[in-house]
Amino acid sequence: MKKSELVKLIQEKGQYNSEKDANSALASVVSAISEALGRGEDVEITGFGSFKVATQGARSGEMNGVKWSSPEKKVPKFSPGKNLKDIVAG
């Protein structure tokens, strides 16, 4: 599903008057989650899942004879909630 399709679905489910309002609602949710993760906070949506900040350790390797390394960094992680798992499982 592309963003435009998701916006239309949000418009229908949320009974928004326009796609612009539904798009604004989606943008607000994405922005709020992104900002919270940027501050290192976890975001939990009961039944849906949780967004967390995890630390990915430093890595190194070799590809095609070229050695490379990647420093430790923070990455977003999503863990689905029970309701979402049940819906996906059918």
VEXVEX-172677 format. One record per residue: residue number from 1; x, y, z of N, C-alpha, C in turn. Coordinates in steps of 0.2 Angstrom, whole numbers, plus 5000, padded with zeros to 4 digits. Example, Ala and Ser with C-alpha at 12.3 -4.5 7.8 and 13.67 -1.06 7.14 Angstrom:
# residues 2
{1, {5066, 4972, 5039}, {5062, 4978, 5039}, {5066, 4984, 5039}}
{2, {5064, 4989, 5035}, {5068, 4995, 5036}, {5064, 5000, 5039}}
END
This chain:
# residues 90
{1, {5004, 4994, 5000}, {5000, 5000, 5000}, {5004, 5006, 5000}}
{2, {5003, 5011, 4996}, {5007, 5017, 4995}, {5004, 5022, 5000}}
{3, {5007, 5028, 5001}, {5005, 5033, 5005}, {4998, 5036, 5003}}
{4, {4997, 5037, 4997}, {4991, 5040, 4994}, {4985, 5035, 4996}}
{5, {4986, 5028, 4995}, {4981, 5023, 4997}, {4979, 5023, 5004}}
{6, {4985, 5024, 5008}, {4984, 5024, 5015}, {4980, 5030, 5017}}
{7, {4981, 5036, 5014}, {4978, 5042, 5016}, {4970, 5042, 5014}}
{8, {4969, 5038, 5009}, {4962, 5037, 5007}, {4958, 5033, 5012}}
{9, {4962, 5028, 5014}, {4959, 5023, 5019}, {4958, 5027, 5026}}
{10, {4963, 5031, 5028}, {4962, 5035, 5034}, {4956, 5040, 5033}}
{11, {4955, 5043, 5027}, {4950, 5047, 5026}, {4943, 5043, 5027}}
{12, {4942, 5037, 5024}, {4936, 5033, 5025}, {4935, 5031, 5032}}
{13, {4940, 5028, 5035}, {4940, 5026, 5042}, {4939, 5031, 5047}}
{14, {4942, 5037, 5046}, {4942, 5042, 5051}, {4936, 5047, 5050}}
{15, {4933, 5046, 5044}, {4927, 5050, 5042}, {4930, 5058, 5042}}
{16, {4936, 5059, 5038}, {4938, 5065, 5037}, {4934, 5068, 5031}}
{17, {4933, 5074, 5031}, {4930, 5077, 5025}, {4934, 5078, 5019}}
{18, {4941, 5078, 5019}, {4945, 5078, 5013}, {4951, 5074, 5014}}
{19, {4954, 5073, 5008}, {4961, 5069, 5008}, {4966, 5073, 5012}}
{20, {4965, 5080, 5011}, {4970, 5085, 5014}, {4970, 5084, 5022}}
{21, {4964, 5083, 5025}, {4963, 5082, 5032}, {4966, 5076, 5034}}
{22, {4965, 5070, 5030}, {4968, 5064, 5032}, {4975, 5064, 5031}}
{23, {4978, 5067, 5026}, {4985, 5067, 5025}, {4988, 5071, 5031}}
{24, {4985, 5076, 5033}, {4988, 5080, 5039}, {4988, 5076, 5045}}
{25, {4983, 5072, 5046}, {4982, 5067, 5052}, {4988, 5062, 5052}}
{26, {4989, 5059, 5046}, {4995, 5054, 5045}, {5001, 5058, 5046}}
{27, {5002, 5064, 5043}, {5009, 5067, 5044}, {5010, 5069, 5051}}
{28, {5005, 5071, 5055}, {5005, 5072, 5062}, {5007, 5066, 5066}}
{29, {5005, 5060, 5065}, {5006, 5054, 5068}, {5014, 5052, 5067}}
{30, {5015, 5053, 5060}, {5022, 5051, 5058}, {5027, 5056, 5061}}
{31, {5026, 5062, 5061}, {5030, 5067, 5064}, {5031, 5066, 5072}}
{32, {5025, 5065, 5075}, {5026, 5064, 5083}, {5030, 5058, 5084}}
{33, {5029, 5052, 5081}, {5033, 5046, 5082}, {5040, 5048, 5081}}
{34, {5042, 5051, 5075}, {5049, 5052, 5073}, {5052, 5057, 5078}}
{35, {5049, 5062, 5080}, {5052, 5066, 5085}, {5053, 5063, 5092}}
{36, {5048, 5059, 5094}, {5049, 5055, 5100}, {5055, 5050, 5100}}
{37, {5056, 5047, 5094}, {5062, 5042, 5093}, {5068, 5046, 5093}}
{38, {5068, 5052, 5090}, {5074, 5056, 5090}, {5076, 5059, 5096}}
{39, {5072, 5059, 5101}, {5073, 5061, 5108}, {5075, 5055, 5112}}
{40, {5075, 5049, 5109}, {5077, 5043, 5112}, {5071, 5040, 5116}}
{41, {5065, 5042, 5115}, {5059, 5039, 5119}, {5056, 5034, 5115}}
{42, {5053, 5029, 5119}, {5049, 5024, 5116}, {5042, 5026, 5114}}
{43, {5039, 5023, 5109}, {5032, 5025, 5108}, {5028, 5018, 5108}}
{44, {5023, 5018, 5112}, {5019, 5012, 5112}, {5012, 5013, 5110}}
{45, {5009, 5009, 5106}, {5002, 5010, 5104}, {4999, 5003, 5105}}
{46, {4995, 5003, 5111}, {4992, 4997, 5113}, {4988, 4993, 5108}}
{47, {4990, 4987, 5107}, {4987, 4983, 5102}, {4990, 4983, 5095}}
{48, {4993, 4988, 5094}, {4997, 4989, 5087}, {5004, 4987, 5088}}
{49, {5008, 4990, 5092}, {5015, 4989, 5093}, {5019, 4994, 5096}}
{50, {5025, 4993, 5096}, {5029, 4999, 5099}, {5035, 5000, 5095}}
{51, {5037, 5006, 5095}, {5043, 5009, 5092}, {5048, 5010, 5097}}
{52, {5054, 5008, 5096}, {5060, 5009, 5101}, {5066, 5011, 5097}}
{53, {5071, 5014, 5101}, {5077, 5016, 5098}, {5082, 5010, 5101}}
{54, {5085, 5007, 5096}, {5090, 5002, 5098}, {5097, 5004, 5096}}
{55, {5102, 5001, 5099}, {5109, 5003, 5097}, {5112, 4997, 5093}}
{56, {5114, 4998, 5087}, {5117, 4993, 5083}, {5124, 4994, 5084}}
{57, {5128, 4988, 5086}, {5135, 4988, 5087}, {5139, 4990, 5081}}
{58, {5145, 4992, 5082}, {5150, 4993, 5076}, {5151, 4986, 5073}}
{59, {5151, 4987, 5066}, {5152, 4981, 5062}, {5158, 4982, 5057}}
{60, {5161, 4977, 5055}, {5166, 4977, 5050}, {5166, 4971, 5045}}
{61, {5169, 4971, 5040}, {5169, 4966, 5035}, {5173, 4967, 5029}}
{62, {5172, 4963, 5024}, {5176, 4963, 5018}, {5171, 4961, 5012}}
{63, {5171, 4965, 5007}, {5167, 4964, 5001}, {5172, 4965, 4995}}
{64, {5172, 4960, 4991}, {5176, 4961, 4984}, {5183, 4963, 4986}}
{65, {5186, 4961, 4991}, {5193, 4962, 4993}, {5194, 4969, 4996}}
{66, {5188, 4973, 4998}, {5188, 4979, 5001}, {5186, 4979, 5008}}
{67, {5190, 4981, 5013}, {5188, 4981, 5020}, {5184, 4987, 5021}}
{68, {5178, 4986, 5025}, {5174, 4991, 5027}, {5172, 4991, 5035}}
{69, {5170, 4996, 5037}, {5168, 4996, 5044}, {5163, 5001, 5045}}
{70, {5158, 5000, 5050}, {5153, 5004, 5052}, {5153, 5005, 5059}}
{71, {5152, 5012, 5061}, {5153, 5013, 5068}, {5146, 5011, 5072}}
{72, {5146, 5011, 5078}, {5140, 5010, 5082}, {5135, 5015, 5080}}
{73, {5128, 5014, 5080}, {5124, 5019, 5078}, {5117, 5017, 5081}}
{74, {5112, 5022, 5082}, {5106, 5021, 5085}, {5101, 5020, 5079}}
{75, {5097, 5015, 5079}, {5092, 5013, 5074}, {5085, 5012, 5077}}
{76, {5080, 5014, 5073}, {5073, 5013, 5075}, {5071, 5005, 5074}}
{77, {5067, 5003, 5079}, {5065, 4996, 5079}, {5057, 4996, 5080}}
{78, {5054, 4992, 5077}, {5046, 4991, 5078}, {5045, 4984, 5080}}
{79, {5041, 4983, 5085}, {5039, 4977, 5088}, {5031, 4977, 5088}}
{80, {5028, 4972, 5084}, {5021, 4972, 5083}, {5018, 4969, 5090}}
{81, {5012, 4972, 5091}, {5008, 4970, 5097}, {5004, 4964, 5095}}
{82, {5001, 4961, 5100}, {4997, 4955, 5100}, {4991, 4955, 5095}}
{83, {4988, 4961, 5095}, {4982, 4962, 5090}, {4984, 4962, 5083}}
{84, {4990, 4965, 5082}, {4992, 4966, 5075}, {4995, 4959, 5073}}
{85, {4998, 4955, 5077}, {5001, 4949, 5075}, {4995, 4944, 5074}}
{86, {4989, 4944, 5078}, {4983, 4940, 5077}, {4980, 4942, 5070}}
{87, {4980, 4948, 5068}, {4977, 4950, 5062}, {4981, 4948, 5056}}
{88, {4987, 4948, 5056}, {4992, 4946, 5051}, {4991, 4939, 5050}}
{89, {4991, 4935, 5056}, {4991, 4928, 5056}, {4984, 4925, 5053}}
{90, {4979, 4929, 5053}, {4973, 4927, 5051}, {4968, 4924, 5056}}
END
